[in-house]
């Protein structure tokens, strides 16, 4: 009898331990393997072919918006919650064919009905697991090649304030692998790329996908074309110069020859081809200057150029267009974008859209949500090893034209005001004569949060760090100011503050993720 009782007690005591061995500290039973060097074995997805369609059919995208005036223009470490451990292995990125379909559209007052309820926030870092694994390899010295971060977005990214501060923070901690790809030439006044200086000489035709200019666009969404042999585009790297450079030119019928040179090398490239495509010119010797010019009177089109080095570290690429939304990407050439993404091999893709969508009162939210999910899925097809970070738009506000700017306060719209907003604005209702977020801005933000949960991306709510409702008004009236008068764009201080908070969040989660990996070993 005593032996039987002892056996029962031993079984009860050992059961939790055995379960812990099977489950791990934070895993679903038998779903996660660990490599010999301690890194988690993350399932690899098969990279798709070059002919993959990166964008949804035209019949979907044509209905996304009925208003071409999208929005504002450019101005002058927590422990996983109980129950979360069993979901860790299920939160890995999914391939396009596994993405569930969206139901039909709903009322603007209840856009959340288009997507499933929010899951718990990803405090474990598994949504960025592959990116964190790359950072850990770089930090430990096991990874010898650079990590690439690709940040696409609007004017917040075009000025390279927010993205530039993030670049500085990442490179300070993990090493500097160079500047990477930048916009071709000087395509618009609000464009700025930290660390390099660009200049346009002579006559260049600037095509901008956000403005609807006809043209063939790659990943930058802009292009510069010239047939003037006296015209030139120049990029210079401050300080020590660059260790290597790359120029991406458009090829196709009727294209001419380009003269591409650094301070030490010169190449003449024939761009005429039967079909539209890309031609990359690579320089591997150090220099301080990169120049592109037509070598004749036939057109030459520059899509992008890049400078960097062969050192391990972070290469942070920011590509933003003032006024752009995710809908702007519909105008980009599918094959060229896929080609460039595969060439970059990004470890992290950041999508920083949402402000201009939120300021578009005629945005079709249901169609926008479907397009966003398809866009992310197809980017993942071109970059199967990339993690995704979706940034919700910062807080923003508008003041109706009939309102008095002097001393105007800020107050969020009520549900009734949202439901009658178009009619009230048209009628000049004095009750709206104040700063307020547009009716679609918060709906877009909530949609992005749900989309991030669905496509296994991390979501970061930029508005939350600003104090949510009317936070932009407080930042615009702070001393020193963190936002400018338009209640949309941030000052250098506001951008720097935002970057520091995002980086802190990412690094806290990075530390938590490393702890979870160690426990699983």
Buried (B, 14 or more C-beta within 10 A) or exposed (E): EEEEEEEEEEEEEEEEEEEEEEBBBBBBEEEBEBEEEEBBEBEEBEBBEEEBEBBBEEEBBEBBBEEEEBBBBBBEBEEBEEEBBBBBBEBBBBEBEEBEEBEEBBEBEEBBEBBEEEEEBBBBBBBBBBBBBBBBBBBEEEBEBBBBBBBBBBBBBBBBBBBBBBBBBBBEBBBBBBBBBBBBBBBBEBBBBBBBEBEBBEEBEBBBBBBEBEBBBBBBBBBBBBBBBEBBBBBBBEEEBBBBBBBBBBBBEEBBBBBBBBBEEEEEBEBEBEEBBBBBBEBEEBBBBBBBBBBEEBBBBBBBBBBBBEBBBBBBBBBBBBBBBBBBBBBBBBBBBBBBBBBBBBBBBBBBBBBBBBBBBEBBBBBBBBBBBBBBBBBBBBBBBBBBBBBBBBBBBBBBEEBEEEEBEBBBBEEEBBBEBEEBBEEEBEEBBBBBBBBBBBBBBBBBBBBBBBBBBBBBBBBBBBEBBBBBBBBBEEEEBBBBEBBBBBBBBBBBBBBBBBBEBBBBBBEBBBBBBEEBE
